[in-house]
Amino acid sequence: MINKKGQMEMSMGTIVTIVLLVTLLVLGVVLIKNIMGGATNVVDLTNAQLENEVNKLFSTDSKIAVYPGTREVKLKQETNGGIGFGIKNLQTGTATSGKFSYLVSAADVGNCGITKEVANTWIILGKAESDIAIPIGDNTIRKVIFNIPSGAPLCMLTYKIEVKVGTAIYASDSFQVEIKAK
């Protein structure tokens, strides 16, 4: 009888240990996924985090940097999401801050079956801005937020960021938005 009681206690201890180890394993996997995955949508990032990420993407002679670095964002129907970008003032021959402006617009709607005008209506924040003062050698960060409506076609669109100083084009870049099912 004593031998059976010892076996039962050993079995209960083993079961409790296994349950705790499995729980810790699951929590560890979730933690690693969150750390490695990180936020790839600018809606999830604070302004300081976005600024840090965009600053990592600037090279010594680039006038514009787009986050995420892949220049592609995947958005589901009926969700908000977007991109971040930075403008760096690399003007030469002047000692004053430049007055920059930008416009984000659909450049290619591919096989989506919609017009560029419709694609432009999906930009709900950060479509354009003017009179942005950027000191020489410094940069500024902006967000472009999209709201993909229900029933939007599942396809890939290309948007263009055009930056100007006065009326002259300073820099331009593009990024893709891939629309996924909700």
N, C-alpha and C positions, 0 to 999 in steps of 0.2 A: 504494500500500500504506500509506503514512504517512497519507494522507487518511482511509482506512477505519479505521485504528487510533484516530484522533482522534474520528471519529464514534462508535465503539464506547465510548470512555471517556466521551464526552458523554452517551450514552444511559444508561450505568450510573449516572453521577452524577445524572441526572434521575430515574431510577427510585428510587434511594436517597432522594433529597429528597422525592419524592412519598410514599413509604412512611412516612418520618418525620413529614411534615405530617399525613397521615391518622391516624397514631398519636396525635399531639398533639391533633388535633381530637376524637378519640374520648375521650381522657382529659379534655379540657376540658368536653365535654358531660356526662360522668359527674360531674365535680366540681361543675358548676353545678346539676345535678339534685339532688345531695346537699345542697348549700347551700340551694337554694330550697325543696326538699321538706321538709327538716327531719324531726324525729321527731314523729309525731302520736300515737304510742302511748306511754302513760306507762311501760310496761315498758321502753322504750328510753331513758328519761330518768333521770338521776341525781336524787337528792332536791333538790340545789341548782338544777338546770335546771328541775325541775318547780315549785319555789318561785318562781323567776324568771318563768316563764310564767304562773302563776296570779296573781302580783302585778300583772302587766301587765293582767289582766282585771278587777281590782277597780276599781270607780268609787268616788267619794268617799262615797256613801251605800249601797253594796251590802254586805249582810251575808254573802253567799255568792257564790263565783265557781267556775265549772266549766271545766276544761280537757279537751279542746280547746274553744275559744270557740264552735265551731259546735254544741256540745252533742250531737254525733253521733260515734260510733266504729263502724268497720266491722271485724268480726272474722270470721275464717274458722273453719270447723269444725276441731276438734282443735288449736286454738291458744289461747294466753293473751294477754290484752290488757286494757286498761281505761281509766279516766279518773282525773283528779286533780281535787281541789276544795279550796277554802280557806274557812275560817270566820273572819270578822272580828268582833271584839268592839266593837260600837258602842253598848253599853248606856249609858244616862244615869242620873244620880241615884245612882250607887254609886262607891265608890273602890276596890273590891276586884276581883280577877280573877273572872271568871265561870266557873262549872263547867258546861261544855257537854257534850252527848252528841249522837250522830247515829245514824240508821238508814237504810240503803239497802235499798229493796225494790222489787219489780216493781209498777208502777202500772197498766200496760196491756199485755196480751200480744197485742192485735190479732187477726189471723187466723192466729196461729202454731199453733193446735191443741194448745197445752199450757196448764197451769194456772200461776198466779202462783207457787205453791209450787215447781214444777219450775224456773221461771225464777230463783227465788231460790237454788236449789242451785248455779247456775252461778257465783255469787259465791264465790270461794275466799279472798279476803283483803280486809279493810276493810269488811265488811258493817255492823258496828256498833262503837261505842266509847262509853265513858262516862267521866265525871270528867276531862274535858280542861280544864285551867286555861289560860285565855287572858287576859293582861293587857288592860286597857282600851286601845283604839286599836290593838292588835296583832292578828295573825292566825296561824293554824296551817294547815298543808297536810296533806292525807291522800290516799291512793291507794285505789282500788277496782279489784281485779283479778278478771277473769272467766276461766273455763276453759270454752270452748264444746265440748261433746262431739261425737263422731262421730254422725251421724244427726240432729243438731239441725235443726229446720225452718229453711228459708231465709226469713226474715221480719224484721220490725222490732219491737222491744220498747221500751217506755218504762219507765225506772226513776226512782224519786223519792228524793231526799235530804231527810230531815226532821231539822232541827237543833233541839234543845231546850235551854233553860236551866232546870234543875230539871224541873218537869213542864209548863212553858209552852212552846209552840212559838215558837221564835225566828225561824226562817227555813226556807224549803223551796225546792227547785229540782228540775228534772228533766233527764234526758238520754236519748238514744236509742242503742240498740245494734242495729246491722244485722248479721245473720248471713249470711255469704257461703259459697259452696261452697269446699271445701278445694282 
